[in-house]
Amino acid sequence: MSNRMKSLLSFLVVSLLCSAVAIADPPADPPGDEGPPADQPAEGPPQHPPRLPGQTHLSEGPPHAGRPSRQPLTEEQKAELLKFIQDHLPHRYEDFVKLSETKPRVYQFVMMRMWDWYQQWKVMSAEAQEASITEHDLRMEAFMVLRRWRETEDPDEKAQLKAELRDALGRHFDAEQRLREIQLAELEERIEQVRQELQQRAEDRDAIVTDHMERMLQFRPRHRGRAPEGETPADAPPSDAPPTDAPPEAPPAEPPPAEPPPDEGQAD
């Protein structure tokens, strides 16, 4: 199997595992900032039972990205993300500005999670991008209603906010369902394309095998300092010997002759 086919099959396996996963990240409160401690049951909707791989619940955060990056966003990243919000979610822009002034710690956490979603949004198709923005907007709306439900102590207001939360979650479900349908259609189209390529490869089996054999037979390993058959010395790999056009090294200088011993008959 060629490297190209292996890459395509690997892409399909990863896509199948991720196709059922939600794309948007919820602007959840950072741990320890609000709400009860982790070891106490939270108020509000009941906890969900254990989910199967690929399943996700709105109240549990993003299953595809896990925790947001611990590295704070740079000023350039913040500016880019705020520009995106202003262009695509203008009715949420003032909420982000207000959050940065009133709860900077929550704001940092929300921006990091939204940045993760934004990076995935940029590589989607145009149709999926539009559906993902709608889904993400409704997800933020649901969490805003949930925060108001947590903050109030009025039983009547809690009951009203609970009804609003159910309505927001219903609309979010519909938007998320639409996004998954788009992703599934794109995945099916890609699978069909790979299936046709695989079928064509099976039809070209003899030609592919022959071509592979010819390339193997024509391969000649290069040996250092020796040119293979049919290859001129100029094409041979360089050896350790100096180039032929280099001037020859000068012979070592001969040592000067020793002085003759003094004549025995010569007086000192």
N, C-alpha and C positions, 0 to 999 in steps of 0.2 A: 504494500500500500504506500502510495507516495506521501510525501510530507504535506502536500496540499490537502489531500483527502483526510489525512489524520487531523489536520487543523480544523477542517470543516466539521468532522464528526465530533471533535472536542467542543467546538462552538455549540453544536446542537445539544449535546449533553448538558452543558452549562445552562443554555437557554431554557431547556425543558425543566430543569430544576428551579429556575428563577421565574418562570412565566406566571406562576400562581402567586407570586409575592407582590405585595403592595409597593408602589414606587415612592409615594410621598412619605415624608417624615413628619410626625405631629409635633407641634410646638409645646411639648410637655414641660412641666415644671422641673427644674433641676432637683436632684435628690437633696434633701435636707433644707431646701429653701422654704417650702410650704408643705402642708399636709402632715399626716401622722407619720411617726417613724416607720422604718421598713419592717419592723417586727410586729407591728400592730395592724389589724385589718383596716383598710381605708373605707371611708364613708362613700356612699353613692352606689353605683351599679355593682352587682355581685361579681366575684372573681370568676374568670372563665375556667373551664376544665382544661386539662392538658391537651394541646393541639397536635395534630399530625404535622409532619414536615411539609412546609409550604403554606400552612395556614397562618392567618394573622388576625389579630383583634385590634381594633382601634385604640383601646385603652392600654395596650402593652407596648406601644412604640414600634419603631421600624424593625421588622425581622431581617431585612436584607443588609442593613448597614450596622446593626447592633448599636453600641454606644457611639455617640459622636466623637469626632477627633478631640483629644485632650488639648491639642495645640490651638490656642486662640487664633482667630482670623486676623490677618494683617489689615492695615487700613485700606490697602488697595482692594482686598477681597470684600471688605465691608462695603466700600463704595460701589463695587460692581454688583453686589447682591442688592443693595438698596436701590440702585438704578433699575435692576430687573423688577423689583417689587413695584417701583413707581410706574414702570411701563406696563406690566402684566397684571398687577394686583393693586391698582391705584387706591381702592377703597380700604386697603390694609396698611398703606404707607404711614398714615398718621398714627395708627395703633403702634407700629414699630418705633416711631419717633418718641411717642409718649412712654413706651415701655423702656426705652434706653435712658430716659430721664428719671423715671420713678423706680424702676427695678433693674439696675444695670447688670446684676448677676444673672437674673432670668433672661435678660436681653442677650447676653453673651451666649448662653446655652441655646436659646432659640436660634440665633444666627448660625451657630455651628451645625445644628441639625439641619437647618434649611439649606446650608451650603452643601451638605452631602447630597440632599435631594436635587439641588440645582445642578450639580455635576452630572448626575444621571439624566436629568431633563435635557441637557445640551446635546446628548447623543441620540435622542429619540427622533422618530419621524415627526413631521409637522402635525399629523393627525393625533398621534400619541401625545405630543407636547400640549396641544390644546386640551385634551381630555385630562391630562395630568394636572394642569393648572386648576381646572375646575375641581378635581378631586382634592387637591391640596388646600384649596380655599375652603371647601366644606369641612375638611378635617380641622382646620384652624377655628372655624366657627363653632364646631362641636366642643372643642376644648375651652373656648371662651365661655360658652354656656356652662360647662362643667365647673369652671373656676368661680363663676358667679353663684352657682348652686352651693359650692363649698363655703363661700364667704358669708352667705346670709344665714340668719338664725330664724327667720320668719317662716313658719310652717306653710302658710299660703303661698308665699313667694317660692319656697322650695318645690311645692307641688306644680306651680306654673313653669318653673325652670326645668323641672323633670320632663314635662310634656314637650317643652321646646327642645330639650336634648334628644328626646326620642325622634322628633321630627327632623332635626339636623342629622342624626345618625342614619335615618332612612334615606335622606337625600344623598348623604355621603356614600351609602351602600350602592345606590343606583349609579353614581358617578364612578365609583371604583369598579363596578361591574362593567361599565362601558369601556374603561381603560383596559381591563383585562381582555375583553373581547377583541379590542384592536390589537393588543400584543399577541394574542393567540392567532389571529388572522395573519399577522406578519410572520409569525413563527411557522405556520402551516405553509405559507408561500415559500419560505426559505427551505423547509424540508422537501417540498416538491421539487425545487430547483436542484438540491443535492441529490435527490432520487434520480432525476433525469441524468445528471452528470455521472452517477454511479452506473446507470444502465448503459450509457454511451461507452463508459470505460470497459464494461463487460463485453460489449460488441467489438471493441478494438483490442481485445486481449492478445491476439497473435501479433499484431503490429507493435503493441507496447512491449511484449516479451522479446520480440526480435530487436527492437531498438535498444532495450536494456542490455541484451547480450552483446550487440555490436559495440556499445559504449564500453562495456567491460573488457572486450577483447582488444579494443584499440588503446586501452589505458596502458601507459608505460610509466612505471615509477621512476623517478629521477634519482640517480645515484651521484653522490657528491664526487666531483672531479672526473666523471666519465660521462660522455654523451651517449644516450641510447641509440639503437640502430635507426638509420634514416635521419638522424639529427646532426647537423653540422656542429663543429666545436664551438662556433660562435653562439649557438643556441644552448649549449650545455651550461649547467649551473656553475657559478664561480667556485673555484677551488681555493685552497689555502695558499697556492703558489702566487707570487707577485705577477702583475700583468706583464705581457711580453713586450710592450712598448716602453716599459720603465727602463731607465738607464742602468747598466750593470753596476753593481757595487764595486768600488775601487778595492784592489787587493790590499791587504794589510801592509803597512809600512814595515820594511825590514829593520831590525835593530841596528844601531851604529856599530861598526867594528870595534873590537876591544883594542885598547892602546897596547903597543908591543912592549914586552918587558925590557927594562933597561939593560944596555949592553954591560956584560960583566967587566969588560976591560975599561969602561968609562969611569972616570973618577967621580966621586960624589961632589 
